[in-house]
Amino acid sequence: MGTNHLGNHKNPIKALLGASATEFKTFFQWFVDVRNLQRLTSLTSNWKRLRAYYNRLFSKPIDQDLGDNVLNFIQKDLRSRHHLDTTKRPKPILNVDDLVGILLRHWKFDPSTYCDERQRVQVALLLLIAAYTGSRPSSILNTDEIQDKDGETKAVCYRHIELYLVKSETLIERLKVVALLTLPYGKGDEWKPQPKTFLFYENPNLLLCPVALILALAFHDNAFVAEGVKTRKLLEAQIPHRKLSI
């Protein structure tokens, strides 16, 4: 949209770099007219995205005073002029019961078929990761929107996961498997990585256990860095007395 608005310029990118507060205000007035927007949040969100794009394109932020000036224009002048709705839409979220219902249908009642039933395991794991980390799809799935300097997408890969064996609280229980998942990107981190690490424990309810699904896929793909890792070898491993985990 910004490029269309600057289309009369011979060099729209250069025009964006030198744009004044008045020009940004004119753009958003045009934006409201073209899109026939009804909600204030639609404008403020687009202004935030434009500022992020500017920062990424020119490796510097928009001047703070200019940014505040344009935001004030959006929130006051455009809001009153176009009678923009300022109420917040309800954002219902899933609770545990909803998650259980979704997973139960996925495993037991879903009539969908997959080219490879391995994909059913992957979908269940992604649902659990999204639920337990609060991540957006672009943080855990293969998308073209976010790429690192090597051009690799930020989908969850085995390189983002570390597995540990931890001693149980009682001697009669077997060792527990703990998974550490590091997500390079989260909400608002599109252009500046801020890795976050999440800890997953075994859950006695297999429906809600991401560790079991991670292990199932890792064994199937032989994805362990250490050679010769087998299920029995993993479960029968011994942790030295001086350590709590390996």
Steps between C-alpha positions, in 0.01 A plus 500: 500500500782739587669436166171565315454829683857602412461378143523852354857525626780381274657325799234396760762357738693826500172687551421281801842571651446874473128504584385771739228481763262679261560241230439211741178668615389540138576133441284386792216730397516339156529156662175551694316619190621213280447224754184645655632405844268498798732426791776711653713194575524427126679831449728484804602144411589602147702794630696261724563268205612790281745612768637146529538480121678837497737381772576180312544673163723784613656347815379793708171592666264778401570817699325474837343847484376433147360165607317649799364780280354254246361271771332794670344598166366147453364465851336843517439662163424194290304335778265795544483585130399150394325394822731200535395230742729491806343205680710189541386179341476203733785256454384168641781257564517125534497345843625157600164336434496647148851370433407152621191503279701603195766235558241231573327570172834516320607154621169316522217658303658708224392358161787675322764287334868580464738399224723378780358428847822642643342838423229428757773474763659823380170691509434383856849610605459841339166547678664423834797728432268785402289446812789469745711786360229739380682524167355626176506273192789692339717416803465124469399429139682528171406842360665739258441803718787449741843385387841512662816633335557166330152499350371225728149535636432500871296180508556270797792269415688235690785750546267703722442209739722361777411183691614420852462202730414611853505297820160422649403604849479135606749222429234261373396725211683503170688803377284778358550659159494880489493701177631856461354678196657828391293717266711772334202722423182594683230763472656835410844347437469477121812696422694468825549146635431463871526124564273358767548156653212289627524196726282195434460216751347160440126502554331181624214585264642410157241722335674802657862380490720679244807310622355168384429642155845659472661165587280309256597728211865519601536120514321465167734754337813386685544865591726461804845658483643213704527182298327177596224650715222242534181494705617231741844655531342833585267357765774286659761777512667577832577847635823533702445561872659844481250617237126556496466478122681416179 
